Amino acid sequence: MTEKMDRRKVRTQKLIRQSVMKLIEEKGVKNITVSDITAYADINRGTFYLHFRDVNDLLEQYQKEFLVEIKAKVKDIDIFEFIKHRESKTAYPVIITVLETIAKHADLLKVLLGPNGDPAFSIKLKEFVKARILDKLTSSNFKENNMVVPSEYLATFIASAHLGIIHHWIDTGMRQTPEEIASIITHIAVQGPLATLRFEK
């Protein structure tokens, strides 16, 4: 009986999530109501309230779940190992696992970062990535006075660039594998954007 109830719960949560993603695309994140979701998912309001307090609670739970998973993956990133993989022309495995987690949540990211999404989440995500980068710079013992640019500007640039690549990857249907995107990110991050160009003499 418990197994049957668990399957039903998973199915209901999947229906709700699919409905929310479609509704955000159609109506915009600020225009969705509980009634919209229950009608789209073909469930009653009581069933919805077994899982979420309201639409804001639903979105916060989805965002929190994603950020917790990503945080657990990026904690294993080592800047020096990252550089070594660029030199060996291989994608850094930890970045691959991060991108696999992102792919798992691609439906959420596509709509929240899209034109009808949530601008506040875009800012939150950028600040989250920036904070993780600054943490890595600090834990790797990089000295601020030895850096060519202030760490905050470096972290801001890297966060914006990486999120831009990821957003483009998701928005264009994720035609490349996580390994291919990890390789692109590794090369650009370590070499710099202009160093990836090949000019004809």
Protein Blocks (a to p, Z undefined) as FASTA:
>chain_A
ZZmmmmmmmmmmmmmmmmmmmmmmmnopklpcfklmmmmnopafklmmmmpmblmlmmmm
mmmmmmmmmmmmmmmpcfklmmmmmmnopacfklmmmmmmmmmmmmmmmmmmmmklcfkl
mmmmmmmmmmmmmmmmmmnopafklpfbdfklmmmmmmmmmmmmmmmmmmnopmacfklm
mmmmmmmmmnopklmpccdZZ
